[in-house]
């Protein structure tokens, strides 16, 4: 599975789930189990490498504004959700986290921002196909700390200055 197929699968399942991340994860498992185990592992590698790439302080700050706070776990689940939003939103957010203010049509704190189940979809599909746990993906692990300069998430003035569009739209 190449990168284009990865993003097509993400987009198709998001559209099929009408944006609900839990439903998207279920559709993803369903679609992945129609593929061979190696393709599922390829999907997992694409997902994991993007998940690691999004481990950035500036993106965590954007998640903090959107979610009105984001613990370590909440940021992990946010990164899964962000991948689930598709290539355009993901790449835009990694490049400029404040652009999420324009990239997101709507944002419902009850369902959006938490894609925990998306992070397990490939593992679940692989296990259903093979009856075994997925092997190590053979990609570099995430860094121990997020990339970039740490931010004081408790400083609302700083967050409003750093993320003016997100702050105005979601907290203003």
Secondary structure, 3 states (H helix, E strand, C coil): CCHHHHHHHHHHHHHHCCCCHHHHHHHHHHHHCCCCHHHHHHHHHHHHHHHHHCCEHHHHHHHHHHHCCCCHHHHHHHHHHHHHCCHHHHHHHHHCHHHHHHHCCCCCCCCCCCCHHHHHHHHHHHHHHHCCCCCCCCCCCCCCCCECCCCCCCCHHHHHHHCHHHHHHHHC
